[in-house]
């Protein structure tokens, strides 16, 4: 499960029209992940874009989702978000079924990791379900809770995932390089500014991080090179794999786009990243 399935299987009726299981899942996804476009929902639901548009239009017509257009978006795409009424509907279902309501349910936002990894990996899963599958995905908020439960509350990751391919499994954390922050950074410092903070928490981690790889998405090729050089001179106990935003915009993330400081310059697939001995059993 990727955290996109419905939080319940009850039915809700508006003017004789029933909320179908797929529309229930879409509503649940928006409550867990925040704003999404029609194209996003088409990937998540595994349906044509026109079907996703019809579902979202219906949910909007009965007041379960709201929608907005960005003035800066030349495509004039609608962005959908769950309403208070929609959140209340899901809240009641969770309570009635004896389950906890997630923190900030219905008030979450998308992060860069969602667009760079979650949606592409989910799209690949839909295209070739017999070979590969995004088994699980946690948003930034849920990843923080997952780390805290394992005594790693000082780590700040942008997501957690479990990728299955060809009968193998890779658990990973993901960090997205925010790039230089602020307007007073000198040009000569921009290729390295902020990189140290991306993985700073791992330099004071005594427990083993329970993942096969920590994925870092660098803002550009220069920052990737600098990060790899730093990792080469000051290795971390956690296995780090690095790529760039540009590569992920050109290729699928499960392709040969990842580099590890201890493996040389060759890029590898996600599933081929070498696991630490303690996680390779």
TORKOL-4160 file (C-alpha; in steps of 0.2 Angstrom, whole numbers, padded with zeros to 4 digits, m for minus):
281
<pt num="1" X="0000" Y="0000" Z="0000"/>
<pt num="2" X="0007" Y="0017" Z="m0005"/>
<pt num="3" X="m0004" Y="0028" Z="0007"/>
<pt num="4" X="m0016" Y="0032" Z="m0007"/>
<pt num="5" X="m0029" Y="0019" Z="m0004"/>
<pt num="6" X="m0045" Y="0025" Z="0005"/>
<pt num="7" X="m0045" Y="0027" Z="0024"/>
<pt num="8" X="m0061" Y="0018" Z="0024"/>
<pt num="9" X="m0073" Y="0008" Z="0013"/>
<pt num="10" X="m0090" Y="0016" Z="0019"/>
<pt num="11" X="m0102" Y="0024" Z="0006"/>
<pt num="12" X="m0107" Y="0042" Z="0006"/>
<pt num="13" X="m0122" Y="0048" Z="m0004"/>
<pt num="14" X="m0126" Y="0065" Z="m0011"/>
<pt num="15" X="m0143" Y="0068" Z="m0019"/>
<pt num="16" X="m0144" Y="0049" Z="m0024"/>
<pt num="17" X="m0126" Y="0049" Z="m0031"/>
<pt num="18" X="m0115" Y="0037" Z="m0022"/>
<pt num="19" X="m0097" Y="0040" Z="m0018"/>
<pt num="20" X="m0088" Y="0026" Z="m0027"/>
<pt num="21" X="m0073" Y="0017" Z="m0020"/>
<pt num="22" X="m0061" Y="0026" Z="m0033"/>
<pt num="23" X="m0068" Y="0043" Z="m0028"/>
<pt num="24" X="m0066" Y="0038" Z="m0010"/>
<pt num="25" X="m0048" Y="0034" Z="m0013"/>
<pt num="26" X="m0045" Y="0051" Z="m0022"/>
<pt num="27" X="m0053" Y="0060" Z="m0007"/>
<pt num="28" X="m0042" Y="0050" Z="0005"/>
<pt num="29" X="m0027" Y="0054" Z="m0005"/>
<pt num="30" X="m0030" Y="0073" Z="m0005"/>
<pt num="31" X="m0033" Y="0072" Z="0014"/>
<pt num="32" X="m0016" Y="0064" Z="0016"/>
<pt num="33" X="m0006" Y="0073" Z="0003"/>
<pt num="34" X="m0013" Y="0090" Z="0000"/>
<pt num="35" X="m0015" Y="0099" Z="m0016"/>
<pt num="36" X="m0015" Y="0089" Z="m0033"/>
<pt num="37" X="m0018" Y="0092" Z="m0051"/>
<pt num="38" X="m0029" Y="0081" Z="m0062"/>
<pt num="39" X="m0013" Y="0073" Z="m0069"/>
<pt num="40" X="m0007" Y="0069" Z="m0052"/>
<pt num="41" X="m0024" Y="0060" Z="m0048"/>
<pt num="42" X="m0024" Y="0051" Z="m0064"/>
<pt num="43" X="m0007" Y="0043" Z="m0059"/>
<pt num="44" X="m0012" Y="0040" Z="m0042"/>
<pt num="45" X="m0029" Y="0032" Z="m0046"/>
<pt num="46" X="m0022" Y="0023" Z="m0062"/>
<pt num="47" X="m0035" Y="0030" Z="m0073"/>
<pt num="48" X="m0035" Y="0041" Z="m0089"/>
<pt num="49" X="m0034" Y="0059" Z="m0086"/>
<pt num="50" X="m0052" Y="0062" Z="m0092"/>
<pt num="51" X="m0058" Y="0049" Z="m0079"/>
<pt num="52" X="m0049" Y="0058" Z="m0066"/>
<pt num="53" X="m0056" Y="0075" Z="m0072"/>
<pt num="54" X="m0073" Y="0068" Z="m0071"/>
<pt num="55" X="m0071" Y="0062" Z="m0053"/>
<pt num="56" X="m0063" Y="0078" Z="m0047"/>
<pt num="57" X="m0077" Y="0088" Z="m0055"/>
<pt num="58" X="m0090" Y="0077" Z="m0047"/>
<pt num="59" X="m0081" Y="0079" Z="m0030"/>
<pt num="60" X="m0081" Y="0098" Z="m0032"/>
<pt num="61" X="m0099" Y="0099" Z="m0037"/>
<pt num="62" X="m0104" Y="0091" Z="m0021"/>
<pt num="63" X="m0093" Y="0101" Z="m0010"/>
<pt num="64" X="m0080" Y="0088" Z="m0005"/>
<pt num="65" X="m0065" Y="0096" Z="m0014"/>
<pt num="66" X="m0061" Y="0114" Z="m0018"/>
<pt num="67" X="m0051" Y="0120" Z="m0033"/>
<pt num="68" X="m0040" Y="0135" Z="m0038"/>
<pt num="69" X="m0030" Y="0141" Z="m0053"/>
<pt num="70" X="m0013" Y="0149" Z="m0051"/>
<pt num="71" X="m0011" Y="0165" Z="m0060"/>
<pt num="72" X="0007" Y="0161" Z="m0064"/>
<pt num="73" X="0003" Y="0144" Z="m0072"/>
<pt num="74" X="0002" Y="0146" Z="m0091"/>
<pt num="75" X="m0007" Y="0130" Z="m0093"/>
<pt num="76" X="m0021" Y="0136" Z="m0081"/>
<pt num="77" X="m0022" Y="0119" Z="m0073"/>
<pt num="78" X="m0035" Y="0117" Z="m0059"/>
<pt num="79" X="m0027" Y="0112" Z="m0042"/>
<pt num="80" X="m0038" Y="0102" Z="m0030"/>
<pt num="81" X="m0039" Y="0101" Z="m0011"/>
<pt num="82" X="m0051" Y="0093" Z="0001"/>
<pt num="83" X="m0063" Y="0104" Z="0009"/>
<pt num="84" X="m0068" Y="0104" Z="0028"/>
<pt num="85" X="m0084" Y="0094" Z="0023"/>
<pt num="86" X="m0073" Y="0081" Z="0015"/>
<pt num="87" X="m0061" Y="0080" Z="0029"/>
<pt num="88" X="m0075" Y="0079" Z="0041"/>
<pt num="89" X="m0082" Y="0064" Z="0031"/>
<pt num="90" X="m0066" Y="0055" Z="0032"/>
<pt num="91" X="m0063" Y="0059" Z="0050"/>
<pt num="92" X="m0080" Y="0052" Z="0055"/>
<pt num="93" X="m0076" Y="0036" Z="0045"/>
<pt num="94" X="m0059" Y="0034" Z="0054"/>
<pt num="95" X="m0067" Y="0037" Z="0071"/>
<pt num="96" X="m0081" Y="0024" Z="0068"/>
<pt num="97" X="m0069" Y="0011" Z="0062"/>
<pt num="98" X="m0059" Y="0013" Z="0078"/>
<pt num="99" X="m0043" Y="0021" Z="0069"/>
<pt num="100" X="m0033" Y="0036" Z="0073"/>
<pt num="101" X="m0035" Y="0052" Z="0063"/>
<pt num="102" X="m0018" Y="0057" Z="0056"/>
<pt num="103" X="m0009" Y="0073" Z="0061"/>
<pt num="104" X="m0015" Y="0088" Z="0051"/>
<pt num="105" X="m0027" Y="0077" Z="0041"/>
<pt num="106" X="m0034" Y="0087" Z="0027"/>
<pt num="107" X="m0021" Y="0101" Z="0029"/>
<pt num="108" X="m0005" Y="0094" Z="0021"/>
<pt num="109" X="0005" Y="0101" Z="0007"/>
<pt num="110" X="0016" Y="0093" Z="m0007"/>
<pt num="111" X="0035" Y="0093" Z="m0006"/>
<pt num="112" X="0048" Y="0092" Z="m0020"/>
<pt num="113" X="0051" Y="0073" Z="m0016"/>
<pt num="114" X="0033" Y="0070" Z="m0020"/>
<pt num="115" X="0035" Y="0076" Z="m0038"/>
<pt num="116" X="0053" Y="0070" Z="m0041"/>
<pt num="117" X="0051" Y="0052" Z="m0033"/>
<pt num="118" X="0033" Y="0048" Z="m0027"/>
<pt num="119" X="0023" Y="0051" Z="m0043"/>
<pt num="120" X="0037" Y="0045" Z="m0055"/>
<pt num="121" X="0039" Y="0029" Z="m0046"/>
<pt num="122" X="0020" Y="0026" Z="m0044"/>
<pt num="123" X="0019" Y="0029" Z="m0063"/>
<pt num="124" X="0032" Y="0016" Z="m0066"/>
<pt num="125" X="0023" Y="0004" Z="m0055"/>
<pt num="126" X="0007" Y="0006" Z="m0065"/>
<pt num="127" X="0016" Y="0003" Z="m0081"/>
<pt num="128" X="0024" Y="m0013" Z="m0076"/>
<pt num="129" X="0015" Y="m0020" Z="m0060"/>
<pt num="130" X="0022" Y="m0037" Z="m0063"/>
<pt num="131" X="0040" Y="m0032" Z="m0061"/>
<pt num="132" X="0041" Y="m0016" Z="m0050"/>
<pt num="133" X="0030" Y="m0008" Z="m0037"/>
<pt num="134" X="0031" Y="0007" Z="m0025"/>
<pt num="135" X="0025" Y="m0003" Z="m0010"/>
<pt num="136" X="0025" Y="0011" Z="0003"/>
<pt num="137" X="0027" Y="0030" Z="0003"/>
<pt num="138" X="0027" Y="0042" Z="0018"/>
<pt num="139" X="0025" Y="0060" Z="0017"/>
<pt num="140" X="0037" Y="0072" Z="0026"/>
<pt num="141" X="0026" Y="0073" Z="0041"/>
<pt num="142" X="0024" Y="0054" Z="0042"/>
<pt num="143" X="0042" Y="0051" Z="0039"/>
<pt num="144" X="0046" Y="0062" Z="0054"/>
<pt num="145" X="0035" Y="0051" Z="0065"/>
<pt num="146" X="0043" Y="0035" Z="0058"/>
<pt num="147" X="0060" Y="0042" Z="0062"/>
<pt num="148" X="0055" Y="0047" Z="0079"/>
<pt num="149" X="0048" Y="0030" Z="0083"/>
<pt num="150" X="0065" Y="0022" Z="0079"/>
<pt num="151" X="0075" Y="0034" Z="0090"/>
<pt num="152" X="0080" Y="0045" Z="0076"/>
<pt num="153" X="0070" Y="0061" Z="0079"/>
<pt num="154" X="0085" Y="0072" Z="0075"/>
<pt num="155" X="0085" Y="0067" Z="0057"/>
<pt num="156" X="0074" Y="0077" Z="0045"/>
<pt num="157" X="0070" Y="0068" Z="0029"/>
<pt num="158" X="0058" Y="0073" Z="0015"/>
<pt num="159" X="0050" Y="0056" Z="0012"/>
<pt num="160" X="0052" Y="0037" Z="0015"/>
<pt num="161" X="0048" Y="0024" Z="0003"/>
<pt num="162" X="0049" Y="0005" Z="m0001"/>
<pt num="163" X="0053" Y="0000" Z="m0018"/>
<pt num="164" X="0051" Y="m0018" Z="m0025"/>
<pt num="165" X="0058" Y="m0024" Z="m0041"/>
<pt num="166" X="0062" Y="m0041" Z="m0048"/>
<pt num="167" X="0059" Y="m0049" Z="m0032"/>
<pt num="168" X="0071" Y="m0038" Z="m0022"/>
<pt num="169" X="0067" Y="m0024" Z="m0010"/>
<pt num="170" X="0075" Y="m0007" Z="m0006"/>
<pt num="171" X="0069" Y="0004" Z="0009"/>
<pt num="172" X="0075" Y="0022" Z="0007"/>
<pt num="173" X="0074" Y="0039" Z="0015"/>
<pt num="174" X="0075" Y="0054" Z="0003"/>
<pt num="175" X="0082" Y="0072" Z="0005"/>
<pt num="176" X="0079" Y="0086" Z="m0008"/>
<pt num="177" X="0093" Y="0099" Z="m0008"/>
<pt num="178" X="0085" Y="0115" Z="m0005"/>
<pt num="179" X="0099" Y="0125" Z="m0013"/>
<pt num="180" X="0107" Y="0141" Z="m0007"/>
<pt num="181" X="0095" Y="0149" Z="0005"/>
<pt num="182" X="0094" Y="0168" Z="0006"/>
<pt num="183" X="0099" Y="0183" Z="m0005"/>
<pt num="184" X="0116" Y="0187" Z="0003"/>
<pt num="185" X="0126" Y="0171" Z="m0002"/>
<pt num="186" X="0141" Y="0175" Z="m0012"/>
<pt num="187" X="0141" Y="0168" Z="m0030"/>
<pt num="188" X="0157" Y="0158" Z="m0026"/>
<pt num="189" X="0148" Y="0150" Z="m0011"/>
<pt num="190" X="0132" Y="0145" Z="m0020"/>
<pt num="191" X="0138" Y="0128" Z="m0026"/>
<pt num="192" X="0141" Y="0122" Z="m0008"/>
<pt num="193" X="0130" Y="0133" Z="0002"/>
<pt num="194" X="0117" Y="0123" Z="0012"/>
<pt num="195" X="0124" Y="0106" Z="0007"/>
<pt num="196" X="0132" Y="0102" Z="0024"/>
<pt num="197" X="0115" Y="0104" Z="0032"/>
<pt num="198" X="0106" Y="0091" Z="0021"/>
<pt num="199" X="0115" Y="0076" Z="0029"/>
<pt num="200" X="0121" Y="0084" Z="0045"/>
<pt num="201" X="0110" Y="0073" Z="0056"/>
<pt num="202" X="0118" Y="0058" Z="0050"/>
<pt num="203" X="0135" Y="0063" Z="0057"/>
<pt num="204" X="0129" Y="0061" Z="0074"/>
<pt num="205" X="0118" Y="0045" Z="0072"/>
<pt num="206" X="0124" Y="0031" Z="0083"/>
<pt num="207" X="0109" Y="0019" Z="0079"/>
<pt num="208" X="0110" Y="0011" Z="0062"/>
<pt num="209" X="0097" Y="0020" Z="0050"/>
<pt num="210" X="0086" Y="0006" Z="0045"/>
<pt num="211" X="0086" Y="0009" Z="0027"/>
<pt num="212" X="0095" Y="0002" Z="0012"/>
<pt num="213" X="0099" Y="0019" Z="0005"/>
<pt num="214" X="0098" Y="0037" Z="0009"/>
<pt num="215" X="0094" Y="0046" Z="m0007"/>
<pt num="216" X="0099" Y="0064" Z="m0010"/>
<pt num="217" X="0093" Y="0074" Z="m0025"/>
<pt num="218" X="0105" Y="0088" Z="m0028"/>
<pt num="219" X="0099" Y="0104" Z="m0036"/>
<pt num="220" X="0111" Y="0104" Z="m0050"/>
<pt num="221" X="0127" Y="0094" Z="m0056"/>
<pt num="222" X="0139" Y="0105" Z="m0048"/>
<pt num="223" X="0131" Y="0103" Z="m0031"/>
<pt num="224" X="0130" Y="0084" Z="m0034"/>
<pt num="225" X="0149" Y="0084" Z="m0037"/>
<pt num="226" X="0153" Y="0094" Z="m0022"/>
<pt num="227" X="0142" Y="0083" Z="m0011"/>
<pt num="228" X="0150" Y="0067" Z="m0017"/>
<pt num="229" X="0167" Y="0075" Z="m0014"/>
<pt num="230" X="0162" Y="0079" Z="0004"/>
<pt num="231" X="0156" Y="0062" Z="0006"/>
<pt num="232" X="0172" Y="0054" Z="m0001"/>
<pt num="233" X="0183" Y="0064" Z="0011"/>
<pt num="234" X="0171" Y="0062" Z="0026"/>
<pt num="235" X="0161" Y="0046" Z="0024"/>
<pt num="236" X="0145" Y="0043" Z="0033"/>
<pt num="237" X="0140" Y="0027" Z="0041"/>
<pt num="238" X="0123" Y="0028" Z="0032"/>
<pt num="239" X="0124" Y="0022" Z="0013"/>
<pt num="240" X="0121" Y="0038" Z="0002"/>
<pt num="241" X="0115" Y="0039" Z="m0016"/>
<pt num="242" X="0115" Y="0055" Z="m0025"/>
<pt num="243" X="0107" Y="0061" Z="m0041"/>
<pt num="244" X="0101" Y="0078" Z="m0048"/>
<pt num="245" X="0084" Y="0087" Z="m0052"/>
<pt num="246" X="0089" Y="0088" Z="m0070"/>
<pt num="247" X="0092" Y="0069" Z="m0071"/>
<pt num="248" X="0075" Y="0065" Z="m0063"/>
<pt num="249" X="0067" Y="0077" Z="m0075"/>
<pt num="250" X="0074" Y="0067" Z="m0090"/>
<pt num="251" X="0073" Y="0049" Z="m0084"/>
<pt num="252" X="0063" Y="0038" Z="m0073"/>
<pt num="253" X="0070" Y="0038" Z="m0055"/>
<pt num="254" X="0072" Y="0019" Z="m0055"/>
<pt num="255" X="0084" Y="0020" Z="m0070"/>
<pt num="256" X="0103" Y="0022" Z="m0069"/>
<pt num="257" X="0103" Y="0039" Z="m0062"/>
<pt num="258" X="0111" Y="0036" Z="m0044"/>
<pt num="259" X="0129" Y="0038" Z="m0039"/>
<pt num="260" X="0137" Y="0032" Z="m0022"/>
<pt num="261" X="0153" Y="0040" Z="m0016"/>
<pt num="262" X="0161" Y="0023" Z="m0013"/>
<pt num="263" X="0156" Y="0015" Z="m0030"/>
<pt num="264" X="0165" Y="0027" Z="m0042"/>
<pt num="265" X="0157" Y="0037" Z="m0056"/>
<pt num="266" X="0145" Y="0024" Z="m0063"/>
<pt num="267" X="0127" Y="0027" Z="m0060"/>
<pt num="268" X="0116" Y="0013" Z="m0054"/>
<pt num="269" X="0097" Y="0008" Z="m0053"/>
<pt num="270" X="0088" Y="0010" Z="m0037"/>
<pt num="271" X="0087" Y="m0008" Z="m0035"/>
<pt num="272" X="0105" Y="m0011" Z="m0038"/>
<pt num="273" X="0112" Y="0000" Z="m0025"/>
<pt num="274" X="0123" Y="m0010" Z="m0013"/>
<pt num="275" X="0115" Y="m0014" Z="0003"/>
<pt num="276" X="0124" Y="m0012" Z="0020"/>
<pt num="277" X="0129" Y="m0029" Z="0027"/>
<pt num="278" X="0117" Y="m0028" Z="0041"/>
<pt num="279" X="0102" Y="m0025" Z="0029"/>
<pt num="280" X="0107" Y="m0037" Z="0015"/>
<pt num="281" X="0099" Y="m0053" Z="0023"/>
